[in-house]
Amino acid sequence: MAMTQVLLDVLARPDKPNSTRLVMTDEAVTIGGKSFAWPEIDKVDFGFIDSYQNKVYVGTSFTIKVGTHDGRKATFLMLSKSKGFFGGTVDHQKRDHGREQWSRAVDILVERAGIRIVETAVAAVRGGGTAEIGGVRIDQRGMSKGRLFKKSVPWNEIASFESKYPYHHVLVRQGDKTKPRIQIANGTWNSMLLPTVIRVFAP
């Protein structure tokens, strides 16, 4: 009988053993005691944000989110706070360690669930249909968002994808420059998979 292989085991607060734990194995991801088998995950999100108060750095938050079609979801949040009595000083060692752990978690999440989600959407479009992913609708013509005030862009006009807080932007070519055409709120399920989708369809 094969044993489950642990790929990653991380605490939200390494100095607090009772803080939320993220465990990724070859079979499932568990966040705070909630387990999700890789095949049932159809929604993912991940990101990190540097936070400031009155222009003073106060810390960095790293997030990993998973969800399923039946509404189950969980979020792992890891914080790297500033150091010093008044804050403002980046704790590079803690921040770099947090970034490394978060990056490993993202790689595993994308490999085990994200690629499948993208492949499902791509297969639907190549079969002549449409797909909803990352807050936008995609088809063989391009990408669109919204209904009443719909914004559409053909694949051959898309230049790249830009991620900033609090919005992601799909950028289109304008001469030798680019400009935002479609705006997507940070935290939208599967929005961080859109760069992969764009690489598949945009020339």
Secondary structure, DSSP 4 states (H G I P E B T S, - for coil): -PPPPEEEEEESSTT-TTS-EEEEESSEEEETTEEEEGGGEEEEEEEEEEEEETTEEEEEEEEEEEEETTS-EEEEEEEEE-BSTT--B--HHHHHHHHHHHHHHHHHHIIIIIHHHHHHHHHHHHTT--EEETTEEE-SSEEEE-STT-EEEEGGGEEEEEE-SSEEEEEEEETTEEEEEEEEETT-TTGGGHHHHHHHH--
